Amino acid sequence: MATIASAYCKSPSRLSAILVAPLRAVSRFIIMLAEANAQMRALNQLNHLSDHALSARGMTREGEMRRIMGVYAAL
């Protein structure tokens, strides 16, 4: 019967993951700010439209909220 021995060393990848983690967190935070800002601008524009103006375009306020917020609309 054959036996296979593996000498796998996790320390270099673990070290790189530890060093890269803060950079990933900062990049995720910056992306989150940018996305939130675009959503806030779109929501402000929606709030300035009247229900009559929305219905003239064939839209509803609820439908536009779902479009703007995406998966966060249910929260």
PQR file of N, CA, C, O and H, with PARSE charges and radii, in Angstrom:
ATOM      1  N   MET A   1       0.845  -1.165   0.000 -0.4000 1.5000
ATOM      2  CA  MET A   1       0.000   0.000   0.000 -0.0000 2.0000
ATOM      3  C   MET A   1       0.897   1.237   0.000  0.5500 1.7000
ATOM      4  O   MET A   1       1.888   1.302   0.727 -0.5500 1.4000
ATOM      5  N   ALA A   2       0.535   2.204  -0.819 -0.4000 1.5000
ATOM      6  CA  ALA A   2       1.333   3.419  -0.943 -0.0000 2.0000
ATOM      7  C   ALA A   2       0.801   4.489   0.002  0.5500 1.7000
ATOM      8  O   ALA A   2      -0.404   4.603   0.226 -0.5500 1.4000
ATOM      9  H   ALA A   2      -0.270   2.151  -1.410  0.4000 1.0000
ATOM     10  N   THR A   3       1.709   5.254   0.540 -0.4000 1.5000
ATOM     11  CA  THR A   3       1.354   6.360   1.420 -0.0000 2.0000
ATOM     12  C   THR A   3       1.940   7.638   0.837  0.5500 1.7000
ATOM     13  O   THR A   3       3.097   7.676   0.420 -0.5500 1.4000
ATOM     14  H   THR A   3       2.688   5.162   0.358  0.4000 1.0000
ATOM     15  N   ILE A   4       1.123   8.676   0.817 -0.4000 1.5000
ATOM     16  CA  ILE A   4       1.577   9.963   0.284 -0.0000 2.0000
ATOM     17  C   ILE A   4       1.689  10.941   1.451  0.5500 1.7000
ATOM     18  O   ILE A   4       0.739  11.140   2.208 -0.5500 1.4000
ATOM     19  H   ILE A   4       0.183   8.645   1.156  0.4000 1.0000
ATOM     20  N   ALA A   5       2.852  11.536   1.579 -0.4000 1.5000
ATOM     21  CA  ALA A   5       3.070  12.530   2.627 -0.0000 2.0000
ATOM     22  C   ALA A   5       3.133  13.901   1.974  0.5500 1.7000
ATOM     23  O   ALA A   5       3.791  14.083   0.950 -0.5500 1.4000
ATOM     24  H   ALA A   5       3.624  11.375   0.964  0.4000 1.0000
ATOM     25  N   SER A   6       2.460  14.837   2.559 -0.4000 1.5000
ATOM     26  CA  SER A   6       2.436  16.187   2.016 -0.0000 2.0000
ATOM     27  C   SER A   6       2.981  17.151   3.061  0.5500 1.7000
ATOM     28  O   SER A   6       2.575  17.131   4.223 -0.5500 1.4000
ATOM     29  H   SER A   6       1.925  14.689   3.390  0.4000 1.0000
ATOM     30  N   ALA A   7       3.893  17.979   2.627 -0.4000 1.5000
ATOM     31  CA  ALA A   7       4.452  18.994   3.523 -0.0000 2.0000
ATOM     32  C   ALA A   7       3.967  20.359   3.040  0.5500 1.7000
ATOM     33  O   ALA A   7       4.696  21.084   2.362 -0.5500 1.4000
ATOM     34  H   ALA A   7       4.222  17.995   1.683  0.4000 1.0000
ATOM     35  N   TYR A   8       2.740  20.697   3.396 -0.4000 1.5000
ATOM     36  CA  TYR A   8       2.123  21.948   2.956 -0.0000 2.0000
ATOM     37  C   TYR A   8       2.309  22.993   4.034  0.5500 1.7000
ATOM     38  O   TYR A   8       1.941  22.774   5.188 -0.5500 1.4000
ATOM     39  H   TYR A   8       2.148  20.109   3.947  0.4000 1.0000
ATOM     40  N   CYS A   9       2.865  24.105   3.671 -0.4000 1.5000
ATOM     41  CA  CYS A   9       3.150  25.171   4.630 -0.0000 2.0000
ATOM     42  C   CYS A   9       2.179  26.319   4.408  0.5500 1.7000
ATOM     43  O   CYS A   9       2.167  26.912   3.329 -0.5500 1.4000
ATOM     44  H   CYS A   9       3.163  24.283   2.734  0.4000 1.0000
ATOM     45  N   LYS A  10       1.370  26.643   5.400 -0.4000 1.5000
ATOM     46  CA  LYS A  10       0.372  27.702   5.271 -0.0000 2.0000
ATOM     47  C   LYS A  10       0.884  29.074   5.693  0.5500 1.7000
ATOM     48  O   LYS A  10       0.215  30.074   5.432 -0.5500 1.4000
ATOM     49  H   LYS A  10       1.380  26.161   6.276  0.4000 1.0000
ATOM     50  N   SER A  11       2.007  29.153   6.314 -0.4000 1.5000
ATOM     51  CA  SER A  11       2.439  30.414   6.903 -0.0000 2.0000
ATOM     52  C   SER A  11       2.631  31.558   5.897  0.5500 1.7000
ATOM     53  O   SER A  11       2.229  32.676   6.219 -0.5500 1.4000
ATOM     54  H   SER A  11       2.551  28.341   6.526  0.4000 1.0000
ATOM     55  N   PRO A  12       3.216  31.366   4.697 -0.5600 1.5000
ATOM     56  CA  PRO A  12       3.339  32.515   3.797  0.2800 2.0000
ATOM     57  C   PRO A  12       1.992  33.062   3.345  0.5500 1.7000
ATOM     58  O   PRO A  12       1.813  34.278   3.296 -0.5500 1.4000
ATOM     59  N   SER A  13       1.032  32.182   3.010 -0.4000 1.5000
ATOM     60  CA  SER A  13      -0.266  32.673   2.575 -0.0000 2.0000
ATOM     61  C   SER A  13      -1.025  33.312   3.741  0.5500 1.7000
ATOM     62  O   SER A  13      -1.741  34.295   3.551 -0.5500 1.4000
ATOM     63  H   SER A  13       1.178  31.194   3.050  0.4000 1.0000
ATOM     64  N   ARG A  14      -0.873  32.764   4.926 -0.4000 1.5000
ATOM     65  CA  ARG A  14      -1.535  33.334   6.097 -0.0000 2.0000
ATOM     66  C   ARG A  14      -0.953  34.709   6.413  0.5500 1.7000
ATOM     67  O   ARG A  14      -1.689  35.630   6.767 -0.5500 1.4000
ATOM     68  H   ARG A  14      -0.291  31.966   5.080  0.4000 1.0000
ATOM     69  N   LEU A  15       0.348  34.847   6.288 -0.4000 1.5000
ATOM     70  CA  LEU A  15       0.987  36.130   6.531 -0.0000 2.0000
ATOM     71  C   LEU A  15       0.532  37.163   5.514  0.5500 1.7000
ATOM     72  O   LEU A  15       0.244  38.305   5.872 -0.5500 1.4000
ATOM     73  H   LEU A  15       0.946  34.098   6.001  0.4000 1.0000
ATOM     74  N   SER A  16       0.466  36.773   4.255 -0.4000 1.5000
ATOM     75  CA  SER A  16       0.016  37.723   3.234 -0.0000 2.0000
ATOM     76  C   SER A  16      -1.439  38.100   3.448  0.5500 1.7000
ATOM     77  O   SER A  16      -1.822  39.246   3.216 -0.5500 1.4000
ATOM     78  H   SER A  16       0.700  35.846   3.964  0.4000 1.0000
ATOM     79  N   ALA A  17      -2.259  37.147   3.889 -0.4000 1.5000
ATOM     80  CA  ALA A  17      -3.661  37.450   4.170 -0.0000 2.0000
ATOM     81  C   ALA A  17      -3.774  38.452   5.310  0.5500 1.7000
ATOM     82  O   ALA A  17      -4.629  39.337   5.282 -0.5500 1.4000
ATOM     83  H   ALA A  17      -1.948  36.216   4.078  0.4000 1.0000
ATOM     84  N   ILE A  18      -2.917  38.315   6.305 -0.4000 1.5000
ATOM     85  CA  ILE A  18      -2.935  39.245   7.440 -0.0000 2.0000
ATOM     86  C   ILE A  18      -2.499  40.642   6.993  0.5500 1.7000
ATOM     87  O   ILE A  18      -3.057  41.645   7.436 -0.5500 1.4000
ATOM     88  H   ILE A  18      -2.222  37.596   6.328  0.4000 1.0000
ATOM     89  N   LEU A  19      -1.512  40.697   6.125 -0.4000 1.5000
ATOM     90  CA  LEU A  19      -1.025  41.995   5.655 -0.0000 2.0000
ATOM     91  C   LEU A  19      -1.989  42.671   4.690  0.5500 1.7000
ATOM     92  O   LEU A  19      -2.064  43.899   4.651 -0.5500 1.4000
ATOM     93  H   LEU A  19      -1.058  39.882   5.765  0.4000 1.0000
ATOM     94  N   VAL A  20      -2.721  41.891   3.917 -0.4000 1.5000
ATOM     95  CA  VAL A  20      -3.635  42.443   2.916 -0.0000 2.0000
ATOM     96  C   VAL A  20      -4.995  42.794   3.520  0.5500 1.7000
ATOM     97  O   VAL A  20      -5.710  43.622   2.956 -0.5500 1.4000
ATOM     98  H   VAL A  20      -2.660  40.893   3.949  0.4000 1.0000
ATOM     99  N   ALA A  21      -5.366  42.201   4.628 -0.4000 1.5000
ATOM    100  CA  ALA A  21      -6.682  42.405   5.236 -0.0000 2.0000
ATOM    101  C   ALA A  21      -7.017  43.878   5.490  0.5500 1.7000
ATOM    102  O   ALA A  21      -8.129  44.293   5.164 -0.5500 1.4000
ATOM    103  H   ALA A  21      -4.785  41.528   5.086  0.4000 1.0000
ATOM    104  N   PRO A  22      -6.118  44.684   6.052 -0.5600 1.5000
ATOM    105  CA  PRO A  22      -6.470  46.092   6.253  0.2800 2.0000
ATOM    106  C   PRO A  22      -6.704  46.841   4.938  0.5500 1.7000
ATOM    107  O   PRO A  22      -7.570  47.714   4.869 -0.5500 1.4000
ATOM    108  N   LEU A  23      -5.952  46.510   3.912 -0.4000 1.5000
ATOM    109  CA  LEU A  23      -6.149  47.157   2.614 -0.0000 2.0000
ATOM    110  C   LEU A  23      -7.491  46.781   2.008  0.5500 1.7000
ATOM    111  O   LEU A  23      -8.164  47.618   1.408 -0.5500 1.4000
ATOM    112  H   LEU A  23      -5.249  45.801   3.968  0.4000 1.0000
ATOM    113  N   ARG A  24      -7.874  45.536   2.164 -0.4000 1.5000
ATOM    114  CA  ARG A  24      -9.193  45.111   1.671 -0.0000 2.0000
ATOM    115  C   ARG A  24     -10.301  45.821   2.428  0.5500 1.7000
ATOM    116  O   ARG A  24     -11.294  46.233   1.828 -0.5500 1.4000
ATOM    117  H   ARG A  24      -7.327  44.856   2.652  0.4000 1.0000
ATOM    118  N   ALA A  25     -10.147  45.969   3.732 -0.4000 1.5000
ATOM    119  CA  ALA A  25     -11.168  46.645   4.534 -0.0000 2.0000
ATOM    120  C   ALA A  25     -11.310  48.101   4.122  0.5500 1.7000
ATOM    121  O   ALA A  25     -12.425  48.609   4.007 -0.5500 1.4000
ATOM    122  H   ALA A  25      -9.340  45.635   4.220  0.4000 1.0000
ATOM    123  N   VAL A  26     -10.202  48.768   3.902 -0.4000 1.5000
ATOM    124  CA  VAL A  26     -10.242  50.174   3.474 -0.0000 2.0000
ATOM    125  C   VAL A  26     -10.887  50.290   2.105  0.5500 1.7000
ATOM    126  O   VAL A  26     -11.699  51.189   1.883 -0.5500 1.4000
ATOM    127  H   VAL A  26      -9.296  48.356   3.996  0.4000 1.0000
ATOM    128  N   SER A  27     -10.543  49.396   1.179 -0.4000 1.5000
ATOM    129  CA  SER A  27     -11.137  49.469  -0.154 -0.0000 2.0000
ATOM    130  C   SER A  27     -12.624  49.183  -0.111  0.5500 1.7000
ATOM    131  O   SER A  27     -13.393  49.827  -0.825 -0.5500 1.4000
ATOM    132  H   SER A  27      -9.884  48.666   1.359  0.4000 1.0000
ATOM    133  N   ARG A  28     -13.054  48.221   0.720 -0.4000 1.5000
ATOM    134  CA  ARG A  28     -14.490  47.960   0.863 -0.0000 2.0000
ATOM    135  C   ARG A  28     -15.216  49.171   1.433  0.5500 1.7000
ATOM    136  O   ARG A  28     -16.330  49.481   1.012 -0.5500 1.4000
ATOM    137  H   ARG A  28     -12.429  47.698   1.300  0.4000 1.0000
ATOM    138  N   PHE A  29     -14.593  49.859   2.391 -0.4000 1.5000
ATOM    139  CA  PHE A  29     -15.200  51.039   2.989 -0.0000 2.0000
ATOM    140  C   PHE A  29     -15.339  52.161   1.957  0.5500 1.7000
ATOM    141  O   PHE A  29     -16.380  52.815   1.898 -0.5500 1.4000
ATOM    142  H   PHE A  29     -13.688  49.607   2.733  0.4000 1.0000
ATOM    143  N   ILE A  30     -14.328  52.385   1.165 -0.4000 1.5000
ATOM    144  CA  ILE A  30     -14.382  53.432   0.137 -0.0000 2.0000
ATOM    145  C   ILE A  30     -15.455  53.111  -0.899  0.5500 1.7000
ATOM    146  O   ILE A  30     -16.193  53.999  -1.327 -0.5500 1.4000
ATOM    147  H   ILE A  30     -13.482  51.854   1.213  0.4000 1.0000
ATOM    148  N   ILE A  31     -15.542  51.856  -1.300 -0.4000 1.5000
ATOM    149  CA  ILE A  31     -16.575  51.459  -2.256 -0.0000 2.0000
ATOM    150  C   ILE A  31     -17.957  51.645  -1.652  0.5500 1.7000
ATOM    151  O   ILE A  31     -18.876  52.102  -2.331 -0.5500 1.4000
ATOM    152  H   ILE A  31     -14.943  51.135  -0.953  0.4000 1.0000
ATOM    153  N   MET A  32     -18.110  51.297  -0.385 -0.4000 1.5000
ATOM    154  CA  MET A  32     -19.395  51.464   0.282 -0.0000 2.0000
ATOM    155  C   MET A  32     -19.808  52.938   0.320  0.5500 1.7000
ATOM    156  O   MET A  32     -20.972  53.264   0.086 -0.5500 1.4000
ATOM    157  H   MET A  32     -17.363  50.925   0.167  0.4000 1.0000
ATOM    158  N   LEU A  33     -18.861  53.823   0.612 -0.4000 1.5000
ATOM    159  CA  LEU A  33     -19.165  55.252   0.620 -0.0000 2.0000
ATOM    160  C   LEU A  33     -19.592  55.745  -0.761  0.5500 1.7000
ATOM    161  O   LEU A  33     -20.549  56.509  -0.884 -0.5500 1.4000
ATOM    162  H   LEU A  33     -17.915  53.558   0.802  0.4000 1.0000
ATOM    163  N   ALA A  34     -18.890  55.313  -1.781 -0.4000 1.5000
ATOM    164  CA  ALA A  34     -19.218  55.747  -3.140 -0.0000 2.0000
ATOM    165  C   ALA A  34     -20.600  55.260  -3.552  0.5500 1.7000
ATOM    166  O   ALA A  34     -21.364  56.011  -4.159 -0.5500 1.4000
ATOM    167  H   ALA A  34     -18.112  54.693  -1.681  0.4000 1.0000
ATOM    168  N   GLU A  35     -20.930  54.018  -3.233 -0.4000 1.5000
ATOM    169  CA  GLU A  35     -22.242  53.493  -3.589 -0.0000 2.0000
ATOM    170  C   GLU A  35     -23.342  54.176  -2.801  0.5500 1.7000
ATOM    171  O   GLU A  35     -24.404  54.476  -3.347 -0.5500 1.4000
ATOM    172  H   GLU A  35     -20.309  53.408  -2.741  0.4000 1.0000
ATOM    173  N   ALA A  36     -23.105  54.420  -1.549 -0.4000 1.5000
ATOM    174  CA  ALA A  36     -24.109  55.087  -0.723 -0.0000 2.0000
ATOM    175  C   ALA A  36     -24.348  56.500  -1.216  0.5500 1.7000
ATOM    176  O   ALA A  36     -25.485  56.973  -1.202 -0.5500 1.4000
ATOM    177  H   ALA A  36     -22.242  54.177  -1.105  0.4000 1.0000
ATOM    178  N   ASN A  37     -23.320  57.170  -1.643 -0.4000 1.5000
ATOM    179  CA  ASN A  37     -23.468  58.524  -2.129 -0.0000 2.0000
ATOM    180  C   ASN A  37     -24.323  58.565  -3.388  0.5500 1.7000
ATOM    181  O   ASN A  37     -25.187  59.434  -3.505 -0.5500 1.4000
ATOM    182  H   ASN A  37     -22.397  56.785  -1.655  0.4000 1.0000
ATOM    183  N   ALA A  38     -24.115  57.670  -4.316 -0.4000 1.5000
ATOM    184  CA  ALA A  38     -24.901  57.627  -5.546 -0.0000 2.0000
ATOM    185  C   ALA A  38     -26.358  57.308  -5.230  0.5500 1.7000
ATOM    186  O   ALA A  38     -27.260  57.884  -5.839 -0.5500 1.4000
ATOM    187  H   ALA A  38     -23.413  56.964  -4.221  0.4000 1.0000
ATOM    188  N   GLN A  39     -26.597  56.414  -4.301 -0.4000 1.5000
ATOM    189  CA  GLN A  39     -27.960  56.091  -3.913 -0.0000 2.0000
ATOM    190  C   GLN A  39     -28.637  57.278  -3.252  0.5500 1.7000
ATOM    191  O   GLN A  39     -29.809  57.551  -3.511 -0.5500 1.4000
ATOM    192  H   GLN A  39     -25.865  55.947  -3.806  0.4000 1.0000
ATOM    193  N   MET A  40     -27.917  57.976  -2.411 -0.4000 1.5000
ATOM    194  CA  MET A  40     -28.514  59.130  -1.744 -0.0000 2.0000
ATOM    195  C   MET A  40     -28.884  60.211  -2.744  0.5500 1.7000
ATOM    196  O   MET A  40     -29.940  60.832  -2.618 -0.5500 1.4000
ATOM    197  H   MET A  40     -26.965  57.754  -2.200  0.4000 1.0000
ATOM    198  N   ARG A  41     -28.033  60.446  -3.736 -0.4000 1.5000
ATOM    199  CA  ARG A  41     -28.367  61.440  -4.764 -0.0000 2.0000
ATOM    200  C   ARG A  41     -29.616  61.016  -5.533  0.5500 1.7000
ATOM    201  O   ARG A  41     -30.489  61.842  -5.800 -0.5500 1.4000
ATOM    202  H   ARG A  41     -27.176  59.942  -3.839  0.4000 1.0000
ATOM    203  N   ALA A  42     -29.705  59.742  -5.887 -0.4000 1.5000
ATOM    204  CA  ALA A  42     -30.872  59.249  -6.622 -0.0000 2.0000
ATOM    205  C   ALA A  42     -32.135  59.348  -5.768  0.5500 1.7000
ATOM    206  O   ALA A  42     -33.196  59.708  -6.278 -0.5500 1.4000
ATOM    207  H   ALA A  42     -28.996  59.072  -5.670  0.4000 1.0000
ATOM    208  N   LEU A  43     -32.033  59.034  -4.481 -0.4000 1.5000
ATOM    209  CA  LEU A  43     -33.191  59.140  -3.597 -0.0000 2.0000
ATOM    210  C   LEU A  43     -33.623  60.585  -3.408  0.5500 1.7000
ATOM    211  O   LEU A  43     -34.818  60.869  -3.337 -0.5500 1.4000
ATOM    212  H   LEU A  43     -31.171  58.741  -4.067  0.4000 1.0000
ATOM    213  N   ASN A  44     -32.667  61.499  -3.324 -0.4000 1.5000
ATOM    214  CA  ASN A  44     -33.014  62.918  -3.213 -0.0000 2.0000
ATOM    215  C   ASN A  44     -33.733  63.405  -4.465  0.5500 1.7000
ATOM    216  O   ASN A  44     -34.697  64.164  -4.371 -0.5500 1.4000
ATOM    217  H   ASN A  44     -31.695  61.269  -3.382  0.4000 1.0000
ATOM    218  N   GLN A  45     -33.272  62.975  -5.633 -0.4000 1.5000
ATOM    219  CA  GLN A  45     -33.955  63.352  -6.876 -0.0000 2.0000
ATOM    220  C   GLN A  45     -35.371  62.778  -6.901  0.5500 1.7000
ATOM    221  O   GLN A  45     -36.302  63.448  -7.349 -0.5500 1.4000
ATOM    222  H   GLN A  45     -32.489  62.358  -5.710  0.4000 1.0000
ATOM    223  N   LEU A  46     -35.539  61.558  -6.431 -0.4000 1.5000
ATOM    224  CA  LEU A  46     -36.866  60.947  -6.374 -0.0000 2.0000
ATOM    225  C   LEU A  46     -37.773  61.712  -5.422  0.5500 1.7000
ATOM    226  O   LEU A  46     -38.953  61.902  -5.717 -0.5500 1.4000
ATOM    227  H   LEU A  46     -34.783  61.013  -6.067  0.4000 1.0000
ATOM    228  N   ASN A  47     -37.246  62.154  -4.289 -0.4000 1.5000
ATOM    229  CA  ASN A  47     -38.054  62.902  -3.322 -0.0000 2.0000
ATOM    230  C   ASN A  47     -38.508  64.249  -3.870  0.5500 1.7000
ATOM    231  O   ASN A  47     -39.545  64.765  -3.455 -0.5500 1.4000
ATOM    232  H   ASN A  47     -36.287  62.000  -4.050  0.4000 1.0000
ATOM    233  N   HIS A  48     -37.752  64.818  -4.786 -0.4000 1.5000
ATOM    234  CA  HIS A  48     -38.125  66.113  -5.351 -0.0000 2.0000
ATOM    235  C   HIS A  48     -39.188  66.001  -6.446  0.5500 1.7000
ATOM    236  O   HIS A  48     -39.793  67.002  -6.830 -0.5500 1.4000
ATOM    237  H   HIS A  48     -36.909  64.398  -5.123  0.4000 1.0000
ATOM    238  N   LEU A  49     -39.415  64.780  -6.948 -0.4000 1.5000
ATOM    239  CA  LEU A  49     -40.445  64.586  -7.959 -0.0000 2.0000
ATOM    240  C   LEU A  49     -41.804  64.411  -7.288  0.5500 1.7000
ATOM    241  O   LEU A  49     -41.913  63.775  -6.239 -0.5500 1.4000
ATOM    242  H   LEU A  49     -38.923  63.967  -6.636  0.4000 1.0000
ATOM    243  N   SER A  50     -42.824  64.974  -7.897 -0.4000 1.5000
ATOM    244  CA  SER A  50     -44.175  64.794  -7.363 -0.0000 2.0000
ATOM    245  C   SER A  50     -44.740  63.468  -7.856  0.5500 1.7000
ATOM    246  O   SER A  50     -44.224  62.875  -8.803 -0.5500 1.4000
ATOM    247  H   SER A  50     -42.735  65.490  -8.749  0.4000 1.0000
ATOM    248  N   ASP A  51     -45.803  63.012  -7.206 -0.4000 1.5000
ATOM    249  CA  ASP A  51     -46.453  61.772  -7.627 -0.0000 2.0000
ATOM    250  C   ASP A  51     -47.024  61.928  -9.031  0.5500 1.7000
ATOM    251  O   ASP A  51     -47.033  60.977  -9.813 -0.5500 1.4000
ATOM    252  H   ASP A  51     -46.222  63.494  -6.436  0.4000 1.0000
ATOM    253  N   HIS A  52     -47.499  63.126  -9.347 -0.4000 1.5000
ATOM    254  CA  HIS A  52     -48.039  63.388 -10.690 -0.0000 2.0000
ATOM    255  C   HIS A  52     -46.937  63.256 -11.745  0.5500 1.7000
ATOM    256  O   HIS A  52     -47.159  62.657 -12.797 -0.5500 1.4000
ATOM    257  H   HIS A  52     -47.492  63.898  -8.712  0.4000 1.0000
ATOM    258  N   ALA A  53     -45.764  63.806 -11.474 -0.4000 1.5000
ATOM    259  CA  ALA A  53     -44.642  63.714 -12.422 -0.0000 2.0000
ATOM    260  C   ALA A  53     -44.204  62.262 -12.610  0.5500 1.7000
ATOM    261  O   ALA A  53     -43.868  61.850 -13.720 -0.5500 1.4000
ATOM    262  H   ALA A  53     -45.584  64.292 -10.619  0.4000 1.0000
ATOM    263  N   LEU A  54     -44.208  61.499 -11.536 -0.4000 1.5000
ATOM    264  CA  LEU A  54     -43.845  60.082 -11.640 -0.0000 2.0000
ATOM    265  C   LEU A  54     -44.873  59.313 -12.462  0.5500 1.7000
ATOM    266  O   LEU A  54     -44.509  58.507 -13.317 -0.5500 1.4000
ATOM    267  H   LEU A  54     -44.480  61.833 -10.634  0.4000 1.0000
ATOM    268  N   SER A  55     -46.149  59.559 -12.207 -0.4000 1.5000
ATOM    269  CA  SER A  55     -47.181  58.833 -12.964 -0.0000 2.0000
ATOM    270  C   SER A  55     -47.174  59.244 -14.437  0.5500 1.7000
ATOM    271  O   SER A  55     -47.509  58.433 -15.301 -0.5500 1.4000
ATOM    272  H   SER A  55     -46.445  60.214 -11.513  0.4000 1.0000
ATOM    273  N   ALA A  56     -46.799  60.482 -14.734 -0.4000 1.5000
ATOM    274  CA  ALA A  56     -46.689  60.901 -16.136 -0.0000 2.0000
ATOM    275  C   ALA A  56     -45.576  60.138 -16.852  0.5500 1.7000
ATOM    276  O   ALA A  56     -45.646  59.933 -18.064 -0.5500 1.4000
ATOM    277  H   ALA A  56     -46.527  61.140 -14.032  0.4000 1.0000
ATOM    278  N   ARG A  57     -44.564  59.723 -16.121 -0.4000 1.5000
ATOM    279  CA  ARG A  57     -43.462  58.934 -16.694 -0.0000 2.0000
ATOM    280  C   ARG A  57     -43.755  57.433 -16.653  0.5500 1.7000
ATOM    281  O   ARG A  57     -42.958  56.631 -17.142 -0.5500 1.4000
ATOM    282  H   ARG A  57     -44.507  59.890 -15.137  0.4000 1.0000
ATOM    283  N   GLY A  58     -44.883  57.057 -16.078 -0.4000 1.5000
ATOM    284  CA  GLY A  58     -45.231  55.639 -15.977 -0.0000 2.0000
ATOM    285  C   GLY A  58     -44.497  54.928 -14.854  0.5500 1.7000
ATOM    286  O   GLY A  58     -44.273  53.720 -14.925 -0.5500 1.4000
ATOM    287  H   GLY A  58     -45.530  57.708 -15.681  0.4000 1.0000
ATOM    288  N   MET A  59     -44.124  55.661 -13.825 -0.4000 1.5000
ATOM    289  CA  MET A  59     -43.385  55.089 -12.703 -0.0000 2.0000
ATOM    290  C   MET A  59     -44.168  55.262 -11.417  0.5500 1.7000
ATOM    291  O   MET A  59     -45.043  56.122 -11.317 -0.5500 1.4000
ATOM    292  H   MET A  59     -44.306  56.643 -13.768  0.4000 1.0000
ATOM    293  N   THR A  60     -43.843  54.433 -10.435 -0.4000 1.5000
ATOM    294  CA  THR A  60     -44.383  54.613  -9.095 -0.0000 2.0000
ATOM    295  C   THR A  60     -43.217  54.885  -8.147  0.5500 1.7000
ATOM    296  O   THR A  60     -42.075  54.512  -8.415 -0.5500 1.4000
ATOM    297  H   THR A  60     -43.132  53.735 -10.517  0.4000 1.0000
ATOM    298  N   ARG A  61     -43.528  55.531  -7.056 -0.4000 1.5000
ATOM    299  CA  ARG A  61     -42.483  55.844  -6.076 -0.0000 2.0000
ATOM    300  C   ARG A  61     -41.884  54.561  -5.498  0.5500 1.7000
ATOM    301  O   ARG A  61     -40.672  54.457  -5.313 -0.5500 1.4000
ATOM    302  H   ARG A  61     -44.456  55.835  -6.839  0.4000 1.0000
ATOM    303  N   GLU A  62     -42.747  53.593  -5.217 -0.4000 1.5000
ATOM    304  CA  GLU A  62     -42.269  52.324  -4.663 -0.0000 2.0000
ATOM    305  C   GLU A  62     -41.376  51.582  -5.665  0.5500 1.7000
ATOM    306  O   GLU A  62     -40.345  51.025  -5.287 -0.5500 1.4000
ATOM    307  H   GLU A  62     -43.733  53.678  -5.367  0.4000 1.0000
ATOM    308  N   GLY A  63     -41.768  51.576  -6.918 -0.4000 1.5000
ATOM    309  CA  GLY A  63     -40.955  50.912  -7.938 -0.0000 2.0000
ATOM    310  C   GLY A  63     -39.599  51.565  -8.103  0.5500 1.7000
ATOM    311  O   GLY A  63     -38.593  50.878  -8.280 -0.5500 1.4000
ATOM    312  H   GLY A  63     -42.605  52.029  -7.225  0.4000 1.0000
ATOM    313  N   GLU A  64     -39.563  52.874  -8.048 -0.4000 1.5000
ATOM    314  CA  GLU A  64     -38.292  53.588  -8.159 -0.0000 2.0000
ATOM    315  C   GLU A  64     -37.419  53.368  -6.928  0.5500 1.7000
ATOM    316  O   GLU A  64     -36.196  53.274  -7.034 -0.5500 1.4000
ATOM    317  H   GLU A  64     -40.380  53.432  -7.905  0.4000 1.0000
ATOM    318  N   MET A  65     -38.052  53.286  -5.766 -0.4000 1.5000
ATOM    319  CA  MET A  65     -37.281  52.981  -4.543 -0.0000 2.0000
ATOM    320  C   MET A  65     -36.624  51.606  -4.664  0.5500 1.7000
ATOM    321  O   MET A  65     -35.461  51.435  -4.300 -0.5500 1.4000
ATOM    322  H   MET A  65     -39.045  53.362  -5.680  0.4000 1.0000
ATOM    323  N   ARG A  66     -37.372  50.633  -5.174 -0.4000 1.5000
ATOM    324  CA  ARG A  66     -36.814  49.288  -5.350 -0.0000 2.0000
ATOM    325  C   ARG A  66     -35.685  49.301  -6.378  0.5500 1.7000
ATOM    326  O   ARG A  66     -34.681  48.611  -6.203 -0.5500 1.4000
ATOM    327  H   ARG A  66     -38.317  50.772  -5.469  0.4000 1.0000
ATOM    328  N   ARG A  67     -35.843  50.074  -7.441 -0.4000 1.5000
ATOM    329  CA  ARG A  67     -34.812  50.148  -8.467 -0.0000 2.0000
ATOM    330  C   ARG A  67     -33.537  50.772  -7.913  0.5500 1.7000
ATOM    331  O   ARG A  67     -32.436  50.290  -8.176 -0.5500 1.4000
ATOM    332  H   ARG A  67     -36.659  50.634  -7.584  0.4000 1.0000
ATOM    333  N   ILE A  68     -33.694  51.841  -7.149 -0.4000 1.5000
ATOM    334  CA  ILE A  68     -32.529  52.560  -6.615 -0.0000 2.0000
ATOM    335  C   ILE A  68     -31.835  51.745  -5.524  0.5500 1.7000
ATOM    336  O   ILE A  68     -30.611  51.614  -5.523 -0.5500 1.4000
ATOM    337  H   ILE A  68     -34.589  52.233  -6.935  0.4000 1.0000
ATOM    338  N   MET A  69     -32.614  51.206  -4.608 -0.4000 1.5000
ATOM    339  CA  MET A  69     -32.022  50.527  -3.458 -0.0000 2.0000
ATOM    340  C   MET A  69     -31.594  49.099  -3.752  0.5500 1.7000
ATOM    341  O   MET A  69     -30.762  48.551  -3.029 -0.5500 1.4000
ATOM    342  H   MET A  69     -33.608  51.312  -4.609  0.4000 1.0000
ATOM    343  N   GLY A  70     -32.135  48.485  -4.785 -0.4000 1.5000
ATOM    344  CA  GLY A  70     -31.746  47.124  -5.128 -0.0000 2.0000
ATOM    345  C   GLY A  70     -32.088  46.136  -4.032  0.5500 1.7000
ATOM    346  O   GLY A  70     -33.221  46.109  -3.553 -0.5500 1.4000
ATOM    347  H   GLY A  70     -32.811  48.929  -5.373  0.4000 1.0000
ATOM    348  N   VAL A  71     -31.122  45.323  -3.629 -0.4000 1.5000
ATOM    349  CA  VAL A  71     -31.394  44.289  -2.625 -0.0000 2.0000
ATOM    350  C   VAL A  71     -31.649  44.881  -1.242  0.5500 1.7000
ATOM    351  O   VAL A  71     -32.189  44.194  -0.374 -0.5500 1.4000
ATOM    352  H   VAL A  71     -30.202  45.345  -4.019  0.4000 1.0000
ATOM    353  N   TYR A  72     -31.276  46.128  -1.019 -0.4000 1.5000
ATOM    354  CA  TYR A  72     -31.477  46.745   0.286 -0.0000 2.0000
ATOM    355  C   TYR A  72     -32.886  47.305   0.453  0.5500 1.7000
ATOM    356  O   TYR A  72     -33.221  47.800   1.529 -0.5500 1.4000
ATOM    357  H   TYR A  72     -30.837  46.685  -1.724  0.4000 1.0000
ATOM    358  N   ALA A  73     -33.725  47.238  -0.591 -0.4000 1.5000
ATOM    359  CA  ALA A  73     -35.070  47.788  -0.520 -0.0000 2.0000
ATOM    360  C   ALA A  73     -35.932  47.045   0.502  0.5500 1.7000
ATOM    361  O   ALA A  73     -36.838  47.634   1.091 -0.5500 1.4000
ATOM    362  H   ALA A  73     -33.454  46.836  -1.465  0.4000 1.0000
ATOM    363  N   ALA A  74     -35.662  45.774   0.712 -0.4000 1.5000
ATOM    364  CA  ALA A  74     -36.454  44.982   1.642 -0.0000 2.0000
ATOM    365  C   ALA A  74     -36.059  45.204   3.097  0.5500 1.7000
ATOM    366  O   ALA A  74     -36.796  44.801   3.997 -0.5500 1.4000
ATOM    367  H   ALA A  74     -34.927  45.295   0.233  0.4000 1.0000
ATOM    368  N   LEU A  75     -34.940  45.819   3.343 -0.4000 1.5000
ATOM    369  CA  LEU A  75     -34.489  45.998   4.722 -0.0000 2.0000
ATOM    370  C   LEU A  75     -35.195  47.095   5.424  0.5500 1.7000
ATOM    371  O   LEU A  75     -34.917  47.359   6.594 -0.5500 1.4000
ATOM    372  H   LEU A  75     -34.342  46.146   2.612  0.4000 1.0000
TER
END
